[in-house]
Amino acid sequence: MQRVEFITVEDGQDLIVSFALAPSGHRSLTLIRSPQYEHLLPEEERGVTISPPDRGDVRDRLVAVDWRLPRVELKTEKHRYLVDVSAVADDELANALRVLTKMIRGAALLTQA
């Protein structure tokens, strides 16, 4: 499990949730969705993509999120990421969950406890 130092979000034309990974926060696990451009993509390329740390420009599509604090599990078509968010401020967690929920638009991708 990787520890998260902080989370940044963007809630504009692009929806972004980025988990800055310890020890330095220079590496991140970033979830991205660009709803305004999705209609231009084939159906199989739509949705939330993840840009994982240490894998260059390889992107993978999100298939499930298990938000059970203090950990978050992100499942993609090819990988599973388990992150510890216990060091992240409550307001950052709430904001990240709000944008993540908007990203997946109520789909059955998100479970919480």
C-alpha positions in Angstrom: 0.0 0.0 0.0 1.3 3.4 -0.9 0.9 6.4 1.4 -0.6 9.6 0.0 0.8 12.9 1.3 -1.9 15.1 -0.2 -4.6 15.2 -2.9 -5.2 17.8 -5.5 -8.3 18.2 -7.6 -9.6 20.2 -10.6 -13.2 20.7 -11.2 -13.5 22.5 -14.5 -13.6 21.4 -18.1 -11.4 18.5 -17.0 -12.1 16.6 -13.8 -8.9 15.5 -12.1 -8.1 13.8 -8.8 -4.4 13.4 -8.2 -3.0 11.4 -5.2 0.6 12.6 -4.4 2.5 9.6 -3.2 5.1 9.5 -0.4 7.9 10.0 0.3 8.2 13.2 -1.6 4.9 13.8 -3.3 6.7 14.1 -6.7 5.1 10.9 -8.0 1.3 10.7 -8.3 -1.6 8.5 -9.3 -3.8 10.7 -11.4 -7.4 10.1 -12.4 -8.7 12.2 -15.3 -12.0 12.6 -17.2 -12.7 15.1 -19.9 -16.5 15.0 -20.4 -16.6 17.7 -23.1 -14.4 15.6 -25.4 -15.8 12.1 -24.7 -18.3 12.2 -27.6 -15.3 12.3 -29.9 -13.9 9.0 -28.6 -14.9 5.5 -29.3 -17.2 4.1 -26.5 -14.4 1.8 -25.2 -12.1 4.8 -24.6 -14.6 6.9 -22.6 -14.7 7.3 -18.9 -12.1 7.9 -16.2 -8.5 7.1 -17.0 -5.6 6.7 -14.6 -2.0 7.9 -15.3 0.0 5.7 -12.9 3.3 6.6 -11.4 6.4 4.9 -12.9 4.6 3.8 -16.1 5.2 6.7 -18.4 2.3 7.8 -20.6 0.5 4.4 -20.3 -3.1 5.1 -19.3 -5.6 2.6 -18.0 -9.4 2.9 -17.5 -11.0 2.9 -14.1 -13.5 0.1 -13.4 -14.1 0.4 -9.6 -13.3 2.5 -6.5 -13.5 1.3 -3.0 -13.4 4.4 -0.7 -13.1 3.0 2.8 -11.0 5.4 4.8 -8.2 5.4 5.7 -7.6 3.5 2.4 -8.8 3.8 -1.1 -8.6 1.0 -3.6 -8.6 1.9 -7.3 -9.2 -1.0 -9.8 -8.5 -0.5 -13.5 -8.7 -2.8 -16.4 -5.1 -3.9 -15.9 -4.1 -3.0 -12.3 -5.1 -2.5 -8.7 -3.8 0.3 -6.6 -4.2 0.5 -2.8 -3.4 3.8 -1.2 -3.3 5.0 2.4 -4.9 8.4 2.8 -4.6 8.6 6.6 -2.2 11.6 6.3 -4.5 13.6 4.1 -6.6 16.5 5.5 -10.3 15.9 5.9 -11.2 18.8 3.6 -8.9 17.4 0.8 -10.6 14.0 1.2 -14.1 15.5 1.0 -13.2 17.5 -2.1 -11.5 14.5 -3.8 -14.6 12.3 -3.1 -16.9 15.1 -4.5 -14.9 15.3 -7.7 -14.5 11.6 -8.0 -18.3 11.1 -7.6 -18.8 13.7 -10.4 -16.2 11.9 -12.6 -18.1 8.6 -12.4 -21.5 10.2 -12.6 -23.3 8.0 -10.2 -22.1 4.8 -12.0 -21.8 1.7 -9.8 -18.0 2.2 -9.8 -17.9 3.7 -6.3 -18.4 1.9 -3.0 -17.9 3.7 0.4 -18.0 2.9 4.1 
